[in-house]
């Protein structure tokens, strides 16, 4: 008990003494692991490589400036591809994520024993593999290009969207659903009237949030040949065309900033 | 009209919420169901429209045994039972009109309801009801923009547009101030008599129940311990239902108000 008698006074502390000691012990162990890991990293670092870090950075920066502005006209196509991959990828992933979310949510799944585990497996497996890895796989399956990137982004986003959406479904107000059931509505009608209106804000928020993430992810897909501006980045890096590289990075930065701005605006409007 | 025969509900946790409730309610009668929290009042009305599945016993409405119905039959039976909730249970992000029309879901097909293409007769009925409860100009507002009393009126419209023969009312006034509570109770009772509806009203406020209903049923630990007129509620009866307390003030207040009206 946190409360105990001492000299006739009721002393209260937030935890029992024993629980408190265990907590301090856990912190101590955590600190020890951190220091040990720090030392391991330090021992395995080639510190002499660091001697001229400043010079190397200055050298690359010098080569990379000024950016090759004339090259920008050639980037219109690739950045358009990147945005298209992000947008369509988000769209297709949502189409697949919605049914998965309804199958995964405890209160809407047809069967907790059979269907729900399958839905959860889809969520975990699509989430656990990075989109770059999906893209690598898909480039070898469907060949290099925008399509591989699009499919990679779509698959990768299913788990993310379905997970957030099924959590939103599980948090709905059940009394509103009961009220619709009580009118004699069918299962589908209960979904359309009782559940969907309640999860719409969450759905819209998830959609723009994932779109924002996908813009960032799709900029690198080209590194493995899956289309978009990453492809241009890759070819410029290969020939050490630093002015082009810096321009591409700038373009990516602008695209990401615009994406974040749009998604913040949309989310603000919903909430 | 409504016959409950040995209705029993035991929850998975082993809690016996209702034990062997037998009750008969004729057409057009408004019954108040009183009892302490946890006595099984909500469970009882939810067993009637099977939002809660009774463990045993039967509920029969106009000769139809609700407890034995399959999914399709149950939906048809639910159309004839309007339900009104404590926290209004409106779908907050839909408009008032959509909420009222959702009472017709049992009658229209899926695609019509998906695209909100309700028959004109339903729309007419919705406007009539909203006008009756004084919310006509609110039809296109979102439900979450309304006050508590207004939301409960929308809840009443949603139940009535079903064209029910029985109203199941779960603590209609528990979230409302005393004045609004009386208005809502009066409205429910008036509408029941206008349309000849039977109603079961779960209510905590004994005085309020006495003012408006013809019959009071007392529930204690899932069993019916009182069944009589509102004036038969003596301190002894209330002590039996709720436990020892000074009940004189509760009942006196009602007598005063009866004289006023």
Contacts between the chains, C-beta under 8 A, distances in Angstrom:
chain1	res1	chain2	res2	distance
A	173	B	92	7.9
A	175	B	85	6.1
A	175	B	87	6.1
A	175	B	89	4.5
A	176	B	89	5.4
A	176	B	90	7.2
A	176	B	91	5.1
A	176	B	92	7.2
A	178	B	51	5.4
A	178	B	85	7.7
A	178	B	89	6.7
A	179	B	83	6.8
A	179	B	85	6.0
A	179	B	89	3.8
A	179	B	90	7.4
A	179	B	91	7.6
A	179	B	155	7.8
A	179	B	158	7.5
A	180	B	91	7.1
A	180	B	102	6.0
A	180	B	105	6.8
A	181	B	51	6.4
A	181	B	78	7.6
A	182	B	49	5.5
A	182	B	51	6.2
A	182	B	78	6.0
A	182	B	81	7.2
A	182	B	82	8.0
A	182	B	83	4.1
A	182	B	168	7.8
A	183	B	78	6.6
A	183	B	79	7.1
A	183	B	83	7.9
A	183	B	102	6.2
A	183	B	103	5.2
A	183	B	104	7.6
A	183	B	105	5.0
A	183	B	106	5.5
A	183	B	158	7.2
A	183	B	162	5.9
A	184	B	75	4.5
A	184	B	76	6.6
A	184	B	77	7.6
A	184	B	78	3.8
A	184	B	79	4.0
A	184	B	105	6.6
A	184	B	106	2.6
A	184	B	107	7.8
A	184	B	162	7.3
A	185	B	75	7.4
A	185	B	102	7.4
A	185	B	105	3.7
A	185	B	106	6.1
A	185	B	113	7.9
A	186	B	75	6.5
A	186	B	105	7.6
A	186	B	110	6.5
A	188	B	110	5.2
A	189	B	105	4.8
A	189	B	110	6.1
A	189	B	113	5.4
A	192	B	110	7.8
A	192	B	113	6.6
A	192	B	114	5.5
A	193	B	91	6.2
A	193	B	94	7.3
A	193	B	98	7.8
A	193	B	102	5.1
A	193	B	105	6.5
A	193	B	113	7.1
A	194	B	91	6.4
A	197	B	91	5.2
A	197	B	92	7.7
A	197	B	93	4.3
A	197	B	94	5.3
A	198	B	91	7.2
A	198	B	92	7.6
A	198	B	93	6.7
A	200	B	93	6.5
A	201	B	93	7.7
